């Protein structure tokens, strides 16, 4: 069959093809005989229908060249197998023809990497047999930077705790499908909590969500992150993570820590590839002799000892080559090894447990905030002071049941207060609020000594002593004005929102406005008559006279001049005349809305995410194992096998380069 497929390619070449002795483990060989041209060689040695081909290597030099051809061929990893029979010397001499050698060298040179691998010694690699699908070609070793295996050795030395035994159905908790479903539901509820306004009164939900308000209030979605349903799911998720770590990940890591040497017969079954180094030495070194030929037996024993010494040296070279590539290596005997085991990538087995730990830290941080934390809102006028501990004690947003007992920051914050030194608002050209800023100072209550200060705005909080101050809202508090040159402070009151935007208003009695000396007015006799001031922002004040008509607009000195206001049919400026008196605006003062939060679980959440991100990346690192042992049939032959859990073709390429550069050179 092989001959028929390659008949056309061989018609014009001095090559012969013959089928010979059975080769384990495939049961069929392809024997290349004579000087084979390059094109014919590639076709003969190409695997057919997924079955790896076998090149007969009866002598060391042709075996090396056939190994180089298949190692560099487009079919994938080199696939060779040792012939379990004898090939005549005449056929071997033909196989070593000059044409075949030139062809193999040409194929190798065309696929050469920039860094040339060291060529194996003649006869060093007798065969390579791969079980499974074809892999990519091996790239040469060359000079590489040495990888450190200190981390691998450190992980091997760690004494992990004993795995947990499944209890109370924890096998179901640790189910991957159940954990994914749990996390999906938690993520969905968290997204719903972001969409729904939280901590609102029942009337708000009844008005805005008339159809679903009953469900929202019944399931506690108005305070989603502290609702019983959400907390139950988090507890279940935490139990699932603990169960999965203790019953699944921990046993896998402990099993990966065991580096066991395998016998030659066992490693054939464990790996995904098989490499034989030094084939044929024992057959050549141990000739058949009569039983009564004592000197010949002595020579055979000496040859066997020499072969075993050579095999041990091969294992020592392999040990150094693997350590050079970052493997942790163990041998059965340091002086004269007969078996070797190595592994690399143990961090990929430990990393999932770190991911689970990070998830648990995040969950614990959230639980600590719910139990021991407090969060409250406060509106502080510009220039005023508020006690941090009193604000937190109110717990207007959330207050954990154990806050007053176990919060580690509460005692420290009792002696601290916050002062608003300045509050301002930036507006867009359209008149919309762009951003609002608060300059805050943390002080000692008794001495008013400043301890920390910063200007905060939305998404830029101030943190001090376990408390975090967020910019959340704003309001208008009062007007600083002059009536006929006399300074007055006019408090503002918020008007009901009728859909036209936020508005504040103030009232100036007519007796105060029209008095010759406003500072001498002690009592207002007619409180229902006067001037009304309406404020919508921190730039302008609308002034309505006692006839309830717009008399003019006062402009704040801190505001930019709005050219649209110029040329209006009413008075506009920093000072206008109303009821015969001059009113001049000095400043519009606002109030900053702060959320003050004390959450002892925040450091745990940050630590959890800091661990989760690198551990998730490390979890995908491949875990590779290599075994080697001296053959039971041939003391001079070393069998090498290995496997990996990810990217098998690249691993086999690396192992071939390791053997070529470190073992056979």
VEXDREN-2710 file (C-alpha; in Angstrom, 1 decimal):
% VEXDREN-2710
k/r/px/py/pz
1/UNK/0.0/0.0/0.0
2/UNK/2.8/2.4/0.8
3/UNK/4.5/1.5/-2.4
4/UNK/1.4/2.1/-4.4
5/UNK/0.8/5.5/-2.9
6/UNK/4.4/6.6/-3.6
7/UNK/4.9/4.8/-6.9
8/UNK/4.8/7.9/-9.0
9/UNK/7.2/9.7/-6.7
10/UNK/9.6/6.8/-6.7
11/UNK/9.4/6.2/-10.5
12/UNK/12.3/8.6/-11.2
13/UNK/14.4/7.9/-8.2
14/UNK/16.9/5.2/-7.2
15/UNK/14.7/4.2/-4.2
16/UNK/13.2/0.9/-3.2
17/UNK/10.3/0.4/-0.7
18/UNK/9.7/-2.8/1.1
19/UNK/7.5/-3.8/4.0
20/UNK/9.3/-5.7/6.8
21/UNK/9.2/-6.8/10.3
22/UNK/6.5/-5.6/12.7
23/UNK/7.3/-2.6/14.8
24/UNK/5.7/-2.0/18.2
25/UNK/3.3/-0.5/19.0
26/UNK/2.0/0.2/15.5
27/UNK/2.3/-3.1/13.8
28/UNK/3.5/-1.8/10.4
29/UNK/6.8/-0.2/9.2
30/UNK/7.9/1.8/6.3
31/UNK/11.5/0.8/5.3
32/UNK/13.4/3.4/3.2
33/UNK/16.1/1.6/1.3
34/UNK/18.6/3.3/-0.9
35/UNK/19.4/6.9/-1.7
36/UNK/15.9/8.5/-1.5
37/UNK/15.3/11.9/-3.1
38/UNK/13.8/14.7/-1.0
39/UNK/10.3/14.6/-2.4
40/UNK/10.0/10.8/-2.2
41/UNK/11.4/10.9/1.4
42/UNK/8.7/13.3/2.5
43/UNK/5.9/11.2/1.0
44/UNK/7.3/7.9/2.4
45/UNK/7.7/9.2/5.9
46/UNK/4.4/11.2/6.1
47/UNK/1.8/9.6/8.5
48/UNK/-1.2/8.2/6.7
49/UNK/-4.8/8.6/8.0
50/UNK/-3.5/9.6/11.5
51/UNK/-1.3/6.5/11.8
52/UNK/2.3/7.5/12.6
53/UNK/4.9/6.2/10.1
54/UNK/8.0/4.3/11.2
55/UNK/11.5/4.7/9.8
56/UNK/13.8/1.7/10.1
57/UNK/17.0/2.8/11.7
58/UNK/19.4/-0.2/11.7
59/UNK/22.5/1.9/12.1
60/UNK/23.2/4.9/14.1
61/UNK/23.9/7.5/11.3
62/UNK/20.7/6.8/9.2
63/UNK/18.7/6.7/12.4
64/UNK/19.9/10.2/13.3
65/UNK/19.1/11.5/9.8
66/UNK/15.7/9.9/9.8
67/UNK/15.1/11.4/13.2
68/UNK/16.1/14.9/11.9
69/UNK/13.8/14.5/8.9
70/UNK/10.7/13.6/10.9
71/UNK/11.5/16.2/13.7
72/UNK/11.6/18.9/11.0
73/UNK/8.8/17.7/8.8
74/UNK/5.4/19.5/8.3
75/UNK/3.6/16.4/9.7
76/UNK/4.3/17.4/13.3
77/UNK/6.3/15.7/16.1
78/UNK/8.9/13.2/14.9
79/UNK/7.4/9.7/14.8
80/UNK/9.9/6.9/14.8
81/UNK/10.0/3.4/16.3
82/UNK/12.7/0.9/16.9
83/UNK/12.6/-2.1/14.6
84/UNK/12.1/-5.3/16.6
85/UNK/14.1/-7.3/14.0
86/UNK/17.4/-7.5/12.1
87/UNK/18.1/-5.7/8.9
88/UNK/21.0/-6.9/6.7
89/UNK/24.2/-4.9/6.4
90/UNK/23.7/-4.4/2.7
91/UNK/20.4/-2.7/3.2
92/UNK/21.8/-0.5/5.9
93/UNK/24.7/0.6/3.7
94/UNK/22.2/1.6/1.0
95/UNK/20.1/3.4/3.5
96/UNK/23.1/5.5/4.4
97/UNK/23.5/6.8/0.8
98/UNK/24.7/10.3/0.2
99/UNK/21.5/11.4/-1.6
100/UNK/19.3/10.7/1.4
101/UNK/21.6/12.5/3.7
102/UNK/21.6/15.6/1.5
103/UNK/17.8/15.5/1.4
104/UNK/17.5/15.3/5.1
105/UNK/19.9/18.1/5.7
106/UNK/18.1/20.3/3.2
107/UNK/14.8/19.8/5.0
108/UNK/16.4/20.5/8.3
109/UNK/18.1/23.6/7.1
110/UNK/15.0/25.1/5.6
111/UNK/13.1/24.8/8.9
112/UNK/16.0/25.9/11.0
113/UNK/15.2/28.3/13.9
114/UNK/17.4/31.5/14.2
115/UNK/19.2/29.9/17.1
116/UNK/20.7/26.6/15.8
117/UNK/20.1/23.5/18.0
118/UNK/23.0/21.3/18.9
119/UNK/22.9/18.2/16.8
120/UNK/22.6/14.9/18.6
121/UNK/25.4/12.4/18.6
122/UNK/25.2/9.6/16.1
123/UNK/22.8/6.9/17.3
124/UNK/21.8/8.9/20.4
125/UNK/18.1/9.0/19.6
126/UNK/17.0/5.6/18.3
127/UNK/13.3/6.4/18.1
128/UNK/10.4/8.6/19.1
129/UNK/6.9/7.1/19.3
130/UNK/4.0/9.4/19.9
131/UNK/0.6/8.2/21.0
132/UNK/-2.3/10.4/20.0
133/UNK/-2.7/13.1/17.4
134/UNK/0.2/14.6/15.5
135/UNK/1.9/17.6/17.1
136/UNK/4.0/20.5/15.9
137/UNK/7.6/20.1/15.0
138/UNK/10.3/20.4/17.6
139/UNK/12.4/23.5/17.6
140/UNK/16.1/23.3/18.5
141/UNK/17.4/24.0/21.9
142/UNK/20.2/26.5/21.3
143/UNK/21.4/28.8/24.0
144/UNK/18.6/29.8/26.3
145/UNK/18.3/31.8/29.5
146/UNK/18.1/29.4/32.5
147/UNK/14.7/29.3/34.2
148/UNK/14.6/29.2/38.0
149/UNK/12.9/26.2/39.6
150/UNK/13.0/27.8/43.1
151/UNK/9.3/28.4/43.1
152/UNK/8.6/24.8/42.0
153/UNK/10.8/23.4/44.8
154/UNK/9.2/25.7/47.3
155/UNK/5.7/24.6/46.3
156/UNK/6.8/21.0/46.5
157/UNK/8.0/21.5/50.1
158/UNK/4.7/23.0/51.3
159/UNK/2.8/20.9/53.8
160/UNK/-0.8/21.3/52.7
161/UNK/-3.6/20.5/55.1
162/UNK/-5.6/17.3/54.8
163/UNK/-8.5/17.5/52.3
164/UNK/-12.0/17.8/53.7
165/UNK/-14.5/14.9/53.6
166/UNK/-17.8/15.7/51.9
167/UNK/-20.5/16.3/54.5
168/UNK/-24.1/17.4/54.4
169/UNK/-24.2/17.1/50.6
170/UNK/-21.2/19.4/50.1
171/UNK/-20.5/17.5/46.9
172/UNK/-23.6/19.3/45.5
173/UNK/-22.4/22.6/46.9
174/UNK/-19.1/22.1/45.2
175/UNK/-20.8/21.3/41.9
176/UNK/-19.4/23.5/39.1
177/UNK/-22.8/23.9/37.5
178/UNK/-24.4/24.9/40.9
179/UNK/-21.7/27.4/41.6
180/UNK/-22.1/29.0/38.1
181/UNK/-25.8/29.2/38.6
182/UNK/-25.4/30.8/42.0
183/UNK/-22.9/33.4/40.7
184/UNK/-25.2/34.2/37.8
185/UNK/-28.1/34.8/40.1
186/UNK/-26.0/36.9/42.5
187/UNK/-24.7/39.0/39.5
188/UNK/-28.3/39.5/38.2
189/UNK/-29.5/40.7/41.6
190/UNK/-26.5/43.0/42.0
191/UNK/-27.3/44.5/38.6
192/UNK/-31.0/44.9/39.6
193/UNK/-29.9/46.6/42.8
194/UNK/-27.9/49.1/40.7
195/UNK/-30.9/49.8/38.5
196/UNK/-33.4/50.2/41.3
197/UNK/-33.1/53.2/43.6
198/UNK/-32.2/51.9/47.0
199/UNK/-33.4/52.9/50.5
200/UNK/-36.4/54.8/49.2
201/UNK/-39.7/55.1/51.0
202/UNK/-42.6/52.7/50.0
203/UNK/-44.5/55.6/48.4
204/UNK/-41.6/56.2/46.0
205/UNK/-41.7/52.6/44.7
206/UNK/-45.5/52.6/44.6
207/UNK/-45.5/55.8/42.4
208/UNK/-42.6/54.9/40.1
209/UNK/-43.2/51.1/39.8
210/UNK/-46.9/50.6/40.4
211/UNK/-46.9/47.1/38.9
212/UNK/-43.9/45.7/40.7
213/UNK/-43.8/47.7/43.9
214/UNK/-45.3/44.9/45.9
215/UNK/-42.7/42.4/44.7
216/UNK/-39.9/44.9/45.3
217/UNK/-40.9/45.6/48.9
218/UNK/-41.8/41.9/49.7
219/UNK/-38.4/40.6/48.5
220/UNK/-36.5/43.5/50.0
221/UNK/-35.2/44.7/46.7
222/UNK/-35.5/48.3/48.0
223/UNK/-32.4/47.4/50.1
224/UNK/-31.0/44.7/47.8
225/UNK/-27.6/44.2/49.3
226/UNK/-28.9/43.5/52.8
227/UNK/-32.0/41.6/51.7
228/UNK/-32.4/38.1/53.1
229/UNK/-32.4/36.6/49.6
230/UNK/-29.2/38.2/48.6
231/UNK/-27.4/37.3/51.8
232/UNK/-28.6/33.7/51.6
233/UNK/-27.1/33.4/48.1
234/UNK/-23.8/34.8/49.3
235/UNK/-23.7/32.3/52.2
236/UNK/-24.4/29.5/49.8
237/UNK/-21.7/30.8/47.4
238/UNK/-19.2/30.9/50.3
239/UNK/-20.1/27.3/51.4
240/UNK/-19.7/26.2/47.8
241/UNK/-16.2/27.7/47.5
242/UNK/-15.1/26.2/50.8
243/UNK/-16.5/22.7/49.8
244/UNK/-14.9/22.9/46.3
245/UNK/-11.5/23.9/47.8
246/UNK/-11.5/21.3/50.5
247/UNK/-12.8/18.3/48.5
248/UNK/-11.5/19.0/45.0
249/UNK/-8.8/21.6/44.6
250/UNK/-6.8/20.6/47.7
251/UNK/-6.6/16.9/46.8
252/UNK/-5.5/17.8/43.3
253/UNK/-2.7/20.0/44.6
254/UNK/-1.5/17.3/47.1
255/UNK/-1.5/14.8/44.3
256/UNK/0.5/17.1/42.1
257/UNK/3.1/17.4/44.9
258/UNK/3.9/13.8/44.6
259/UNK/6.9/13.3/42.2
260/UNK/7.1/9.5/41.7
261/UNK/9.6/7.8/39.6
262/UNK/8.2/5.2/37.2
263/UNK/9.6/2.0/35.8
264/UNK/10.3/1.6/32.1
265/UNK/7.1/-0.4/31.6
266/UNK/4.9/2.0/33.5
267/UNK/6.0/5.2/31.9
268/UNK/5.1/3.8/28.5
269/UNK/1.4/4.1/29.5
270/UNK/1.6/7.4/31.4
271/UNK/2.8/9.9/28.8
272/UNK/1.6/11.1/25.5
273/UNK/4.9/10.6/23.8
274/UNK/7.8/8.1/24.1
275/UNK/11.5/8.8/23.3
276/UNK/14.2/6.1/23.3
277/UNK/17.7/7.3/23.7
278/UNK/20.7/5.0/23.0
279/UNK/18.8/2.3/21.1
280/UNK/20.7/-0.7/19.9
281/UNK/23.6/-0.4/22.4
282/UNK/22.7/-3.4/24.4
283/UNK/22.2/-5.6/21.3
284/UNK/25.6/-4.6/20.0
285/UNK/27.3/-4.9/23.4
286/UNK/25.9/-8.3/24.3
287/UNK/26.6/-10.8/21.5
288/UNK/25.2/-14.3/21.7
289/UNK/27.8/-16.7/23.1
290/UNK/27.8/-20.3/24.0
291/UNK/27.0/-21.2/27.6
292/UNK/30.4/-22.7/28.3
293/UNK/32.3/-19.7/27.1
294/UNK/33.3/-18.2/30.4
295/UNK/35.5/-15.4/29.1
296/UNK/32.8/-14.3/26.7
297/UNK/30.3/-14.2/29.6
298/UNK/32.7/-12.0/31.6
299/UNK/33.0/-9.7/28.6
300/UNK/29.2/-9.6/28.2
301/UNK/28.8/-8.7/31.9
302/UNK/31.4/-6.0/31.6
303/UNK/29.6/-4.7/28.5
304/UNK/26.3/-4.7/30.4
305/UNK/27.8/-2.8/33.3
306/UNK/29.2/-0.2/30.9
307/UNK/25.8/0.1/29.2
308/UNK/24.1/0.7/32.6
309/UNK/26.8/3.4/33.5
310/UNK/26.0/5.0/30.2
311/UNK/22.3/5.0/30.9
312/UNK/22.9/6.6/34.3
313/UNK/25.0/9.3/32.7
314/UNK/22.2/9.9/30.2
315/UNK/19.7/10.4/33.1
316/UNK/22.1/12.8/34.9
317/UNK/22.4/14.8/31.7
318/UNK/18.6/14.8/31.3
319/UNK/18.3/15.9/35.0
320/UNK/20.5/18.9/34.3
321/UNK/18.7/19.8/31.1
322/UNK/15.3/19.7/32.8
323/UNK/16.5/21.8/35.8
324/UNK/17.8/24.3/33.3
325/UNK/14.3/24.6/31.9
326/UNK/12.7/25.2/35.4
327/UNK/11.7/21.6/36.3
328/UNK/11.8/20.2/39.7
329/UNK/13.6/16.8/39.3
330/UNK/13.8/13.7/41.4
331/UNK/15.9/10.6/40.9
332/UNK/15.9/7.2/42.6
333/UNK/19.6/7.3/43.3
334/UNK/21.8/10.4/43.0
335/UNK/25.0/8.4/42.5
336/UNK/23.7/6.0/39.8
337/UNK/20.2/6.9/38.8
338/UNK/18.0/4.4/37.0
339/UNK/14.7/6.3/37.1
340/UNK/13.9/10.0/36.9
341/UNK/10.7/12.1/37.5
342/UNK/10.3/15.8/36.9
343/UNK/7.5/18.3/36.8
344/UNK/6.9/22.0/36.2
345/UNK/3.9/24.3/36.6
346/UNK/2.8/23.4/40.1
347/UNK/1.8/27.0/40.5
348/UNK/-1.1/26.3/38.1
349/UNK/-2.4/23.7/40.6
350/UNK/-2.1/26.0/43.6
351/UNK/-3.5/29.1/41.8
352/UNK/-7.2/27.9/41.8
353/UNK/-7.0/27.7/45.6
354/UNK/-5.7/31.3/45.7
355/UNK/-8.7/32.3/43.5
356/UNK/-11.1/30.7/45.9
357/UNK/-9.3/32.4/48.8
358/UNK/-9.7/35.7/47.0
359/UNK/-13.4/35.1/46.5
360/UNK/-13.8/34.2/50.2
361/UNK/-12.0/37.4/51.3
362/UNK/-14.3/39.4/49.0
363/UNK/-17.4/37.8/50.5
364/UNK/-16.0/38.2/54.1
365/UNK/-15.3/41.9/53.4
366/UNK/-18.9/42.4/52.2
367/UNK/-20.2/40.6/55.3
368/UNK/-18.0/42.7/57.6
369/UNK/-19.4/45.8/56.1
370/UNK/-23.0/44.7/56.6
371/UNK/-22.4/43.6/60.2
372/UNK/-19.9/46.1/61.6
373/UNK/-20.2/49.1/59.2
374/UNK/-22.3/52.2/59.1
375/UNK/-23.2/54.6/56.3
376/UNK/-25.1/57.9/56.7
377/UNK/-25.9/61.0/54.7
378/UNK/-25.5/64.5/55.9
379/UNK/-26.0/68.0/54.4
380/UNK/-23.4/70.5/55.7
381/UNK/-23.6/74.2/54.8
382/UNK/-20.6/76.0/53.5
383/UNK/-18.4/77.0/56.5
384/UNK/-20.1/74.7/59.0
385/UNK/-18.9/71.7/61.0
386/UNK/-20.3/68.1/61.6
387/UNK/-19.2/65.4/64.0
388/UNK/-18.1/62.3/62.2
389/UNK/-19.2/59.9/65.0
390/UNK/-22.6/61.5/65.4
391/UNK/-23.3/61.3/61.6
392/UNK/-22.3/57.6/61.6
393/UNK/-24.3/56.8/64.7
394/UNK/-27.5/58.0/62.9
395/UNK/-26.9/55.3/60.2
396/UNK/-29.4/56.9/57.8
397/UNK/-28.3/54.6/54.9
398/UNK/-27.2/51.5/56.7
399/UNK/-26.0/50.5/60.1
400/UNK/-24.8/47.1/61.0
401/UNK/-26.2/45.5/64.2
402/UNK/-22.7/45.2/65.6
403/UNK/-21.4/48.6/64.6
404/UNK/-21.5/50.2/68.1
405/UNK/-19.9/47.2/69.7
406/UNK/-17.3/45.8/67.2
407/UNK/-16.5/48.5/64.7
408/UNK/-12.7/49.1/65.2
409/UNK/-12.8/52.8/64.1
410/UNK/-15.8/54.1/66.1
411/UNK/-13.7/55.1/69.2
412/UNK/-11.2/56.9/67.1
413/UNK/-13.8/58.9/65.1
414/UNK/-15.6/60.1/68.3
415/UNK/-13.1/62.9/68.7
416/UNK/-13.0/63.9/65.0
417/UNK/-15.2/66.4/63.1
418/UNK/-15.3/67.6/59.5
419/UNK/-15.5/71.3/58.4
420/UNK/-16.6/72.5/54.9
421/UNK/-14.2/75.3/54.1
422/UNK/-15.6/75.9/50.6
423/UNK/-18.3/74.5/48.3
424/UNK/-18.6/75.4/44.6
425/UNK/-20.4/74.2/41.5
426/UNK/-19.1/74.2/37.9
427/UNK/-21.8/74.7/35.2
428/UNK/-21.9/73.9/31.5
429/UNK/-22.7/76.5/29.0
430/UNK/-26.2/75.0/28.8
431/UNK/-26.7/75.8/32.5
432/UNK/-26.5/72.1/33.6
433/UNK/-24.4/71.1/36.6
434/UNK/-21.1/69.7/35.4
435/UNK/-19.4/69.0/38.7
436/UNK/-19.5/70.1/42.3
437/UNK/-16.6/70.4/44.7
438/UNK/-16.2/70.5/48.5
439/UNK/-13.0/71.5/50.3
440/UNK/-13.1/69.5/53.6
441/UNK/-10.9/69.6/56.7
442/UNK/-10.8/66.9/59.3
443/UNK/-10.2/68.5/62.8
444/UNK/-9.9/67.5/66.4
445/UNK/-13.1/68.4/68.2
446/UNK/-11.5/70.1/71.2
447/UNK/-8.7/72.0/69.6
448/UNK/-9.9/72.3/66.0
449/UNK/-6.4/71.3/65.0
450/UNK/-6.5/70.3/61.3
451/UNK/-5.5/66.6/60.7
452/UNK/-6.2/66.2/57.0
453/UNK/-7.7/68.2/54.2
454/UNK/-8.6/67.7/50.6
455/UNK/-11.0/68.8/47.9
456/UNK/-13.4/66.1/47.0
457/UNK/-15.9/65.6/44.1
458/UNK/-17.9/62.8/42.7
459/UNK/-15.7/59.6/42.5
460/UNK/-12.9/61.3/44.5
461/UNK/-13.5/60.7/48.2
462/UNK/-11.6/61.7/51.3
463/UNK/-10.4/58.8/53.5
464/UNK/-9.3/59.3/57.1
465/UNK/-9.2/57.1/60.2
466/UNK/-11.4/54.3/58.9
467/UNK/-14.0/56.8/57.5
468/UNK/-14.6/57.6/53.9
469/UNK/-16.4/60.8/52.9
470/UNK/-18.0/60.8/49.4
471/UNK/-19.4/63.7/47.5
472/UNK/-23.1/62.8/46.8
473/UNK/-25.4/65.8/46.6
474/UNK/-25.7/69.5/46.9
475/UNK/-28.1/72.2/48.0
476/UNK/-28.3/76.0/48.4
477/UNK/-28.2/77.3/51.9
478/UNK/-28.2/81.1/52.1
479/UNK/-27.6/84.5/50.5
480/UNK/-25.1/87.1/51.5
481/UNK/-26.5/90.5/50.4
482/UNK/-26.4/94.2/51.0
483/UNK/-29.5/96.3/51.4
484/UNK/-28.6/100.0/51.0
485/UNK/-25.0/99.0/51.9
486/UNK/-26.0/97.1/55.1
487/UNK/-24.9/93.4/55.0
488/UNK/-27.6/90.8/55.7
489/UNK/-27.8/87.0/55.5
490/UNK/-30.9/85.6/54.0
491/UNK/-31.7/81.9/54.5
492/UNK/-33.1/79.9/51.6
493/UNK/-35.8/77.3/51.7
494/UNK/-36.2/74.5/49.2
495/UNK/-39.4/74.7/47.2
496/UNK/-41.4/71.6/46.3
497/UNK/-40.3/69.9/43.0
498/UNK/-43.1/70.4/40.5
499/UNK/-41.0/69.0/37.6
500/UNK/-39.5/72.3/36.7
501/UNK/-36.2/71.7/38.4
502/UNK/-34.7/72.4/41.9
503/UNK/-35.6/75.8/43.3
504/UNK/-35.0/77.7/46.6
505/UNK/-36.7/80.9/47.8
506/UNK/-36.2/83.6/50.4
507/UNK/-38.4/86.5/51.6
508/UNK/-37.4/90.1/52.4
509/UNK/-40.1/92.0/54.3
510/UNK/-41.0/95.3/52.7
511/UNK/-40.3/97.2/56.0
512/UNK/-36.7/95.9/55.9
513/UNK/-36.2/96.8/52.2
514/UNK/-37.6/100.3/52.4
515/UNK/-36.1/101.2/55.8
516/UNK/-33.6/104.1/55.8
517/UNK/-31.3/101.9/58.0
518/UNK/-32.1/98.2/57.6
519/UNK/-29.8/97.4/60.5
520/UNK/-32.1/99.3/62.9
521/UNK/-35.2/97.2/62.1
522/UNK/-35.9/95.1/65.1
523/UNK/-39.5/93.9/64.5
524/UNK/-41.5/93.3/61.3
525/UNK/-45.1/94.5/61.6
526/UNK/-46.4/93.3/58.2
527/UNK/-44.7/90.0/57.4
528/UNK/-46.9/89.3/54.3
529/UNK/-45.7/92.1/52.2
530/UNK/-42.2/92.2/50.7
531/UNK/-39.7/91.1/48.1
532/UNK/-39.4/87.4/47.0
533/UNK/-36.1/86.0/45.9
534/UNK/-36.0/82.8/43.8
535/UNK/-32.7/80.9/43.3
536/UNK/-32.2/78.0/40.9
537/UNK/-28.4/77.9/40.8
538/UNK/-25.3/79.5/42.3
539/UNK/-25.1/82.2/39.5
540/UNK/-28.3/84.2/39.6
541/UNK/-31.1/85.3/41.9
542/UNK/-34.5/86.3/40.5
543/UNK/-36.1/89.3/42.4
544/UNK/-39.8/89.7/42.5
545/UNK/-41.3/93.0/43.8
546/UNK/-44.2/93.4/46.2
547/UNK/-46.4/93.5/43.0
548/UNK/-45.3/89.9/42.3
549/UNK/-43.6/90.9/39.1
550/UNK/-40.1/90.2/38.1
551/UNK/-38.1/93.3/39.1
552/UNK/-34.7/92.2/38.1
553/UNK/-32.0/89.5/38.3
554/UNK/-29.0/89.7/40.6
555/UNK/-25.8/88.1/39.3
556/UNK/-23.3/86.5/41.7
557/UNK/-19.8/88.1/41.5
558/UNK/-18.3/84.6/41.4
559/UNK/-20.3/83.6/38.3
560/UNK/-19.2/84.2/34.7
561/UNK/-21.2/86.8/32.8
562/UNK/-23.9/85.2/30.7
563/UNK/-24.2/87.2/27.5
564/UNK/-27.7/85.9/27.0
565/UNK/-28.8/87.9/30.0
566/UNK/-27.5/91.2/28.6
567/UNK/-30.1/93.4/27.0
568/UNK/-33.0/92.0/29.0
569/UNK/-36.0/94.1/29.6
570/UNK/-35.4/93.9/33.4
571/UNK/-32.5/94.9/35.5
572/UNK/-29.5/92.6/35.5
573/UNK/-26.3/92.8/37.4
574/UNK/-24.6/92.6/40.8
575/UNK/-26.9/95.4/42.1
576/UNK/-30.4/96.4/41.1
577/UNK/-33.0/98.8/42.6
578/UNK/-36.2/97.3/44.0
579/UNK/-38.9/99.3/46.0
580/UNK/-36.6/102.3/45.9
581/UNK/-33.7/100.5/47.6
582/UNK/-30.5/99.1/46.2
583/UNK/-30.0/95.3/46.6
584/UNK/-26.6/94.0/45.9
585/UNK/-25.6/90.3/45.9
586/UNK/-22.4/89.3/47.5
587/UNK/-22.4/85.5/47.4
588/UNK/-24.7/82.5/47.1
589/UNK/-23.7/79.9/49.6
590/UNK/-24.5/76.2/49.2
591/UNK/-24.5/73.0/51.2
592/UNK/-22.5/69.9/50.4
593/UNK/-24.2/66.5/50.6
594/UNK/-21.8/63.9/51.9
595/UNK/-22.1/60.2/52.4
596/UNK/-19.9/59.3/55.4
597/UNK/-19.1/55.6/55.6
598/UNK/-17.1/53.4/58.0
599/UNK/-16.7/49.9/56.5
600/UNK/-14.0/47.7/58.1
601/UNK/-14.5/45.1/55.3
602/UNK/-13.1/47.3/52.5
603/UNK/-9.5/46.2/53.0
604/UNK/-10.6/42.6/52.7
605/UNK/-12.4/43.4/49.5
606/UNK/-9.3/45.1/48.0
607/UNK/-7.1/42.3/49.1
608/UNK/-9.4/39.8/47.6
609/UNK/-9.3/41.5/44.2
610/UNK/-5.6/42.0/44.4
611/UNK/-5.1/38.3/44.8
612/UNK/-7.8/37.3/42.4
613/UNK/-6.4/39.0/39.3
614/UNK/-2.9/37.4/39.2
615/UNK/-4.1/34.1/40.5
616/UNK/-6.7/33.8/37.7
617/UNK/-3.9/34.3/35.2
618/UNK/-1.6/31.8/36.9
619/UNK/-4.4/29.2/36.9
620/UNK/-4.0/28.7/33.2
621/UNK/-0.3/27.9/33.3
622/UNK/0.3/24.3/32.0
623/UNK/1.4/21.5/34.4
624/UNK/3.9/19.2/32.8
625/UNK/5.4/15.9/33.9
626/UNK/8.4/14.0/32.6
627/UNK/9.5/10.5/33.4
628/UNK/12.6/8.6/32.3
629/UNK/14.0/5.2/33.2
630/UNK/16.6/2.7/31.9
631/UNK/15.1/0.1/29.7
632/UNK/14.6/-3.3/31.2
633/UNK/15.7/-5.0/27.9
634/UNK/18.6/-2.7/27.1
635/UNK/20.7/-1.2/30.0
636/UNK/22.2/1.3/27.7
637/UNK/18.8/2.6/26.5
638/UNK/16.8/5.3/28.3
639/UNK/13.1/5.7/27.8
640/UNK/11.6/9.2/28.2
641/UNK/7.9/10.0/28.4
642/UNK/5.8/12.9/29.5
643/UNK/2.5/14.7/29.4
644/UNK/0.9/18.1/30.1
645/UNK/-2.6/19.3/30.7
646/UNK/-2.4/22.2/28.2
647/UNK/-0.8/22.8/24.8
648/UNK/0.6/19.3/24.4
649/UNK/2.2/19.9/21.0
650/UNK/4.3/22.8/22.3
651/UNK/5.3/20.7/25.3
652/UNK/6.5/17.9/23.1
653/UNK/8.4/20.3/21.0
654/UNK/10.2/21.6/24.1
655/UNK/11.0/18.1/25.3
656/UNK/12.5/17.2/21.9
657/UNK/14.6/20.3/22.0
658/UNK/15.7/19.5/25.6
659/UNK/16.7/15.9/24.6
660/UNK/18.6/17.0/21.5
661/UNK/20.4/19.9/23.2
662/UNK/20.9/18.5/26.7
663/UNK/21.0/14.7/26.5
664/UNK/22.4/13.6/23.1
665/UNK/25.0/16.4/22.6
END
